[in-house]
Amino acid sequence: PTKLMKQLGYGEKYKYAHTDTTTLRDMDLFLRYDDRMDEDTLTVRIAVVTPDSLRHEEAFRLALPAAHTPAALSREADLPYRRRIRFARTGDYCITVTPGRPVKGIEAVGINIVKSE
């Protein structure tokens, strides 16, 4: 699996080097947050630029699961974003994740790309 993770910030870019244009993939968003995060949802903007410079952008609302850990520990959520997608071109896909507004308690966000089952 390909897991790309960075601190959540404005305009964080992930580069996904793709070589297989026939296999279907699943894409999840990974979120790590602490007890300062007192909300149950987070809206992010996700932009994808393909190797041939086409751009797709959309807002995506993450529904965070209820916390089952002590407050001092970081919580993690792996949330489905897209299922059974096909990357039509080989090359580098640039994926940008931008929070809709400032939120306290977010430690990191990531993108997990795996082969569909």
Contacts in CASP RR format, 6 or more apart in sequence:
PFRMAT RR
TARGET T0000
AUTHOR 0000-0000-0000
METHOD contacts of the structure
MODEL  1
PTKLMKQLGYGEKYKYAHTDTTTLRDMDLFLRYDDRMDEDTLTVRIAVVT
PDSLRHEEAFRLALPAAHTPAALSREADLPYRRRIRFARTGDYCITVTPG
RPVKGIEAVGINIVKSE
1 112 0 8 1.000
1 113 0 8 1.000
1 114 0 8 1.000
1 115 0 8 1.000
2 16 0 8 1.000
2 112 0 8 1.000
2 113 0 8 1.000
2 114 0 8 1.000
3 30 0 8 1.000
3 110 0 8 1.000
3 111 0 8 1.000
3 112 0 8 1.000
3 113 0 8 1.000
4 14 0 8 1.000
4 15 0 8 1.000
4 16 0 8 1.000
4 95 0 8 1.000
4 110 0 8 1.000
4 111 0 8 1.000
4 112 0 8 1.000
4 113 0 8 1.000
5 30 0 8 1.000
5 108 0 8 1.000
5 109 0 8 1.000
5 110 0 8 1.000
5 111 0 8 1.000
6 12 0 8 1.000
6 14 0 8 1.000
6 108 0 8 1.000
6 109 0 8 1.000
6 110 0 8 1.000
7 107 0 8 1.000
7 108 0 8 1.000
7 109 0 8 1.000
8 31 0 8 1.000
8 97 0 8 1.000
8 99 0 8 1.000
8 106 0 8 1.000
8 107 0 8 1.000
8 108 0 8 1.000
8 109 0 8 1.000
9 97 0 8 1.000
9 98 0 8 1.000
9 99 0 8 1.000
9 109 0 8 1.000
10 98 0 8 1.000
10 99 0 8 1.000
11 96 0 8 1.000
11 97 0 8 1.000
11 98 0 8 1.000
12 96 0 8 1.000
12 97 0 8 1.000
12 98 0 8 1.000
12 109 0 8 1.000
13 94 0 8 1.000
13 95 0 8 1.000
13 96 0 8 1.000
14 94 0 8 1.000
14 95 0 8 1.000
14 96 0 8 1.000
14 97 0 8 1.000
14 110 0 8 1.000
14 111 0 8 1.000
15 92 0 8 1.000
15 93 0 8 1.000
15 94 0 8 1.000
15 95 0 8 1.000
16 87 0 8 1.000
16 92 0 8 1.000
16 93 0 8 1.000
16 94 0 8 1.000
16 95 0 8 1.000
16 111 0 8 1.000
16 113 0 8 1.000
17 91 0 8 1.000
17 92 0 8 1.000
18 51 0 8 1.000
18 87 0 8 1.000
18 89 0 8 1.000
18 90 0 8 1.000
18 91 0 8 1.000
18 92 0 8 1.000
18 93 0 8 1.000
19 90 0 8 1.000
19 91 0 8 1.000
20 87 0 8 1.000
20 90 0 8 1.000
21 86 0 8 1.000
21 87 0 8 1.000
21 88 0 8 1.000
21 89 0 8 1.000
21 90 0 8 1.000
22 86 0 8 1.000
23 86 0 8 1.000
23 115 0 8 1.000
23 116 0 8 1.000
24 84 0 8 1.000
24 85 0 8 1.000
24 86 0 8 1.000
24 115 0 8 1.000
24 116 0 8 1.000
25 84 0 8 1.000
25 85 0 8 1.000
25 86 0 8 1.000
25 87 0 8 1.000
25 113 0 8 1.000
25 114 0 8 1.000
25 115 0 8 1.000
25 116 0 8 1.000
26 80 0 8 1.000
26 82 0 8 1.000
26 83 0 8 1.000
26 84 0 8 1.000
26 85 0 8 1.000
26 113 0 8 1.000
26 114 0 8 1.000
26 115 0 8 1.000
26 116 0 8 1.000
26 117 0 8 1.000
27 81 0 8 1.000
27 82 0 8 1.000
27 83 0 8 1.000
27 85 0 8 1.000
27 111 0 8 1.000
27 112 0 8 1.000
27 113 0 8 1.000
28 78 0 8 1.000
28 79 0 8 1.000
28 80 0 8 1.000
28 81 0 8 1.000
28 111 0 8 1.000
28 112 0 8 1.000
28 114 0 8 1.000
29 44 0 8 1.000
29 60 0 8 1.000
29 62 0 8 1.000
29 78 0 8 1.000
29 79 0 8 1.000
29 81 0 8 1.000
29 97 0 8 1.000
29 109 0 8 1.000
29 110 0 8 1.000
29 111 0 8 1.000
29 112 0 8 1.000
30 76 0 8 1.000
30 77 0 8 1.000
30 78 0 8 1.000
30 79 0 8 1.000
30 108 0 8 1.000
30 109 0 8 1.000
30 110 0 8 1.000
30 111 0 8 1.000
30 112 0 8 1.000
31 42 0 8 1.000
31 62 0 8 1.000
31 64 0 8 1.000
31 76 0 8 1.000
31 77 0 8 1.000
31 78 0 8 1.000
31 79 0 8 1.000
31 106 0 8 1.000
31 108 0 8 1.000
31 109 0 8 1.000
31 110 0 8 1.000
32 74 0 8 1.000
32 75 0 8 1.000
32 76 0 8 1.000
32 106 0 8 1.000
32 107 0 8 1.000
32 108 0 8 1.000
32 109 0 8 1.000
33 64 0 8 1.000
33 74 0 8 1.000
33 75 0 8 1.000
33 76 0 8 1.000
33 77 0 8 1.000
33 105 0 8 1.000
33 106 0 8 1.000
33 107 0 8 1.000
34 73 0 8 1.000
34 74 0 8 1.000
34 75 0 8 1.000
34 105 0 8 1.000
34 107 0 8 1.000
35 67 0 8 1.000
35 71 0 8 1.000
35 72 0 8 1.000
35 105 0 8 1.000
36 104 0 8 1.000
36 105 0 8 1.000
37 64 0 8 1.000
37 75 0 8 1.000
37 103 0 8 1.000
37 104 0 8 1.000
37 105 0 8 1.000
37 106 0 8 1.000
38 104 0 8 1.000
39 64 0 8 1.000
39 103 0 8 1.000
40 63 0 8 1.000
40 64 0 8 1.000
40 66 0 8 1.000
41 61 0 8 1.000
41 62 0 8 1.000
41 63 0 8 1.000
41 64 0 8 1.000
42 61 0 8 1.000
42 62 0 8 1.000
42 64 0 8 1.000
42 99 0 8 1.000
42 103 0 8 1.000
42 106 0 8 1.000
43 59 0 8 1.000
43 60 0 8 1.000
43 61 0 8 1.000
43 62 0 8 1.000
43 99 0 8 1.000
43 100 0 8 1.000
43 101 0 8 1.000
44 59 0 8 1.000
44 60 0 8 1.000
44 62 0 8 1.000
44 97 0 8 1.000
44 98 0 8 1.000
44 99 0 8 1.000
44 100 0 8 1.000
44 109 0 8 1.000
45 57 0 8 1.000
45 58 0 8 1.000
45 59 0 8 1.000
45 60 0 8 1.000
45 96 0 8 1.000
45 97 0 8 1.000
45 98 0 8 1.000
45 99 0 8 1.000
45 100 0 8 1.000
46 57 0 8 1.000
46 58 0 8 1.000
46 59 0 8 1.000
46 60 0 8 1.000
46 81 0 8 1.000
46 95 0 8 1.000
46 96 0 8 1.000
46 97 0 8 1.000
46 98 0 8 1.000
47 55 0 8 1.000
47 56 0 8 1.000
47 57 0 8 1.000
47 95 0 8 1.000
47 96 0 8 1.000
47 98 0 8 1.000
48 55 0 8 1.000
48 56 0 8 1.000
48 57 0 8 1.000
48 93 0 8 1.000
48 94 0 8 1.000
48 95 0 8 1.000
48 96 0 8 1.000
49 55 0 8 1.000
49 93 0 8 1.000
49 94 0 8 1.000
49 96 0 8 1.000
50 88 0 8 1.000
50 89 0 8 1.000
50 93 0 8 1.000
51 89 0 8 1.000
51 90 0 8 1.000
51 91 0 8 1.000
51 92 0 8 1.000
51 93 0 8 1.000
52 89 0 8 1.000
59 100 0 8 1.000
60 81 0 8 1.000
62 77 0 8 1.000
62 79 0 8 1.000
63 79 0 8 1.000
64 77 0 8 1.000
64 79 0 8 1.000
65 77 0 8 1.000
67 75 0 8 1.000
69 75 0 8 1.000
74 107 0 8 1.000
78 112 0 8 1.000
81 111 0 8 1.000
83 116 0 8 1.000
84 116 0 8 1.000
87 93 0 8 1.000
95 111 0 8 1.000
97 109 0 8 1.000
97 110 0 8 1.000
97 111 0 8 1.000
99 106 0 8 1.000
END
